[in-house]
Amino acid sequence: MIPALRQAFLDPELRGLPLAALGWLASDVLDPVDYRRVKLDHLTHRLGCSKSSASDALTLLVERGYLQKREALDGAEYRVRWTREVRYSEPLARSAPPSAA
């Protein structure tokens, strides 16, 4: 399993559609080596969402460090990161709820 996928399940900012998009992209479309095009039509059909929601999910996955994006002549291309690019200002995992004292 790609370590970044394990990290995704612990990421408090990654829920719902973006998490589902990452799961589908990492298992059926993208890999950690080659950049590939992601067609929003395929993503919207697979996840049952609007194009704007699919685009927002891709943007969040790039911002959170799960996908790498590069611009190509014919549009953007993506690949899954093997490990998540962590920004040190972000929590690495959910924190435990405060205990009642």
C-alpha positions as CSV (number, residue, x, y, z in Angstrom):
1,M,0.0,0.0,0.0
2,I,1.2,3.5,-0.7
3,P,2.1,5.1,2.6
4,A,0.4,8.4,1.7
5,L,-3.0,6.6,1.5
6,R,-2.5,5.4,5.1
7,Q,-1.8,9.0,6.0
8,A,-4.9,10.2,4.3
9,F,-7.2,8.3,6.6
10,L,-5.6,10.1,9.6
11,D,-5.7,13.6,8.0
12,P,-8.4,15.7,9.7
13,E,-8.8,17.9,6.6
14,L,-9.4,15.0,4.2
15,R,-13.0,13.7,4.4
16,G,-15.8,12.8,2.0
17,L,-15.3,13.5,-1.7
18,P,-11.6,14.3,-1.6
19,L,-10.8,11.1,0.3
20,A,-13.0,9.1,-2.1
21,A,-11.3,10.8,-5.1
22,L,-7.8,10.0,-3.7
23,G,-8.8,6.3,-3.2
24,W,-10.1,6.0,-6.7
25,L,-7.3,7.9,-8.4
26,A,-4.6,6.0,-6.4
27,S,-6.1,2.6,-7.2
28,D,-7.3,3.0,-10.8
29,V,-5.9,6.0,-12.5
30,L,-2.6,7.4,-11.1
31,D,0.7,6.0,-9.9
32,P,3.6,7.4,-8.0
33,V,6.0,7.5,-11.0
34,D,4.3,8.7,-14.2
35,Y,2.2,11.9,-14.5
36,R,-1.2,11.3,-16.1
37,R,-4.1,13.3,-17.1
38,V,-7.2,13.3,-15.0
39,K,-10.4,13.9,-16.9
40,L,-13.0,15.7,-14.7
41,D,-15.8,14.0,-16.6
42,H,-14.5,10.6,-15.5
43,L,-14.0,11.8,-11.9
44,T,-17.5,13.3,-11.8
45,H,-19.1,10.2,-13.2
46,R,-17.2,7.8,-10.9
47,L,-17.9,9.9,-7.7
48,G,-21.3,11.2,-8.7
49,C,-20.4,14.9,-8.2
50,S,-20.3,18.1,-10.1
51,K,-17.2,19.3,-12.1
52,S,-16.6,22.1,-9.6
53,S,-16.7,19.6,-6.7
54,A,-14.3,17.3,-8.5
55,S,-12.0,20.2,-9.3
56,D,-12.1,21.3,-5.7
57,A,-11.2,17.8,-4.5
58,L,-8.2,17.7,-6.9
59,T,-7.0,21.1,-5.6
60,L,-7.3,20.0,-2.0
61,L,-5.4,16.8,-2.7
62,V,-2.6,18.9,-4.2
63,E,-2.6,21.4,-1.4
64,R,-2.6,18.7,1.3
65,G,0.4,17.0,-0.4
66,Y,-1.2,13.8,-1.7
67,L,-1.0,14.5,-5.4
68,Q,1.7,16.3,-7.4
69,K,0.5,18.4,-10.3
70,R,2.4,19.7,-13.3
71,E,1.2,21.8,-16.2
72,A,1.5,20.3,-19.6
73,L,0.8,21.7,-23.1
74,D,-2.6,20.0,-23.2
75,G,-3.6,20.5,-19.6
76,A,-2.7,19.5,-16.1
77,E,-1.2,16.1,-15.2
78,Y,-1.1,14.5,-11.8
79,R,0.7,11.7,-10.0
80,V,0.2,10.2,-6.5
81,R,2.9,11.0,-4.0
82,W,4.4,7.9,-2.4
83,T,4.5,9.7,0.9
84,R,2.6,12.8,1.8
85,E,4.4,16.1,1.5
86,V,4.0,17.4,5.1
87,R,3.9,21.1,5.8
88,Y,5.2,21.6,9.3
89,S,2.4,24.0,10.3
90,E,-0.2,21.2,9.9
91,P,-1.0,18.5,12.4
92,L,0.1,15.1,11.3
93,A,-2.9,13.3,12.7
94,R,-6.1,13.8,14.5
95,S,-5.5,14.8,18.1
96,A,-7.4,13.0,20.8
97,P,-10.4,14.8,22.2
98,P,-9.8,16.6,25.5
99,S,-10.6,14.5,28.5
100,A,-13.2,15.7,30.9
101,A,-11.6,16.8,34.1
